[in-house]
């Protein structure tokens, strides 16, 4: 019933020729069953068609995965083994009590278009998806070489050697465990090259308050699990960010302040009712050190007087804190791009586009979030997530089309109160177009879109849509 009501509100019969009453839960379920056996075929063909129709540049792809926690039992024995399984995993929202399904998106550097999407087993490790993703992207991109940008889950000996063998260039952050802090501490920040890059959030910030990036370069060698495995050598771009440095400094000061508060309280309570033995004081110190993450720098001494009452003496080791501060702001990027293809600064600039895929996941879980639907099996679940990913593709193409039509700085007025010039987002475009109304016509008077605000007409014009011919073309 709800589907019929929404269908009438959105004029699906007038535009598409579909009776609203047919858009019910049963029809949705049967539709998901019908598309489920063809998910990869559908998504890849639609992605390839979008490249041709909209001239999308596929020289750069950004890959990332996210998880969706699910309410429901989804017993293993009741799931279709031909489709991704709903399992416990490592959820992004930290709902470890719930099972999950995962999805992966490959987003273009040109407009942030999610040309490739995959529904992935809830228990699958991100690191294991890179090779199959690379092969799928090669099929979509055709003979054109492309750059794959991903997060640190890409970096493993198997993935890196597979990418090198396939001649697919990549950029990814080195996992924190792969670069010792001593490496960063030994770097000379003054010798690093300042990068000509301004984050979007700092566009209107005075120069002296903008985040600054500097880069150095060396090489990194990955070794295989077996001694006979050949070593893989890649470029390592060592990046320093003043914004990251300030953030890490603030986080450390916050940790120390909370630890100091806990330790002073313990110090006052030592020998009292709750901490009347040295063993209890020592146990509480361990909890504080672990919870506040100050184990490395905390120095404590627990003594007892002649009556056996404990006393606590403590301080933070300044040498350890200075060593931590010396590595603030540093991280490393690994890449197979040659210096001729991109210098160190350009590698950083290209990697900064990774925010596009994170923004698309925000769209995926935000504007495209659907009313909660009970999907009774993993087959339909995989199909539903795929359909939402296709909707995301259309959503992103709308945003790209409007921005390209604007040209220049891709900004326009009329989207927000105050009439300031901003870059239109897909969310704001659809917000304004959602206010359009359709005047139903008849045999000699075709239906017409009724425009109530000038910004609506402007957006339709940018999208190349004719408001007097809203009916879906017959095929």
Secondary structure, DSSP 4 states (H G I P E B T S, - for coil): -HHHHHHHHTTHHHHH---GGG-SHHHHHHHHHHHHTTHHHHHHHHHHHHHHHHT---SEEEEEEEEEEE-S---GGGS-TTSPPPB----TT--TTSEEEEEEEEEETTTT-EEEEEEE-TT--GGGGHHHHHHHHHHHHTTS--EEEE-GGG-SHHHHHHHHHTT-EEEEEPPGGGS-HHHHHT--GGGSEEP----GGGTTS-GGGS--EEEEEEEEEE--SSTTSPPEEEEEEEEEEHHHHHHHHHHHHHHHHHHHHHHHHHHHHBTSSSB-SHHHHHHHHHHHHHHTT-TTTEEEEEEE-TT--EEEEEEE-HHHHHHHHHTTTEEEEEE---TTT--HHHHHHHHGGGHHHHHHHHHHHTTTPPPP----SHHHHHHHHHHHHHHHHHHHHHHHHHHHHH-TT-EESSSSTT---EEPPHHHHHHHHTT-EEE--BTTB--EEEP-SHHHHHHHHHTT--TT--SPPP-
